[in-house]
Amino acid sequence: MIRFDKKKVLKIFPVIVLVLASFLAGGFLLNRGNDGGNDEGAAGVSTEKKEDYLEKTKIGKRVKVKGKDENGVLTDKDLVITVSEGFLTEKIGVIDQALTTKDGKLFVVVNFEIENENDERMVFNSISYVRLVDSKGKKYAPEFYNEPFLVEPHSVRDDQIGFLINEDEKEKVKLLVGEMTEGKGEEVKLNF
């Protein structure tokens, strides 16, 4: 018969719970870009490896936008979008697929943070706030993006979007970040 010392079990029980919680949280965080949605245009974007970056640029531009409440209704409360970095690559991961560009094309992938300093949850939808502008001034919504998500009060969430461009446009493209209701936003240079 196996005997358990209750004192020892009670001492190691919290450690076991922490290890299990860390394991489960790690799996959740690794899969958070894939929400299982079926919108064909929506997809979490990731690169396979950092070595896949052809060029990378630090940005650090902050833009305030009006937030939307949990029901998607525009409020007078601000969210802050910080465009942290961008990179060019020929390979990205979208949902559970690896995508590679064809000759003459590149992916532009942009990482950013959404900061909610309000006392209420806010909904964020990256496709509503970011456009890529080509050398002719045409504005493009992201081709690869995540579904709308909640940003909890007094917290920051990361997001990532992607665009497909012609390779000869890489030094000419820029972003517009802000409220796109009037097609306006703050210009963010990518400097590739």
Beta strands, then each sheet from edge to edge (+ up, - down):
strand 1: 45-46
strand 2: 53-68
strand 3: 74-89
strand 4: 91-94
strand 5: 97-100
strand 6: 105-116
strand 7: 122-124
strand 8: 130-133
strand 9: 139-140
strand 10: 149-151
strand 11: 155-166
strand 12: 174-177
strand 13: 186-189
sheet 1: 1+ 4- 5+
sheet 2: 2+ 3- 6+ 11-
sheet 3: 7+ 10-
sheet 4: 9+ 8- 12+ 13-
end
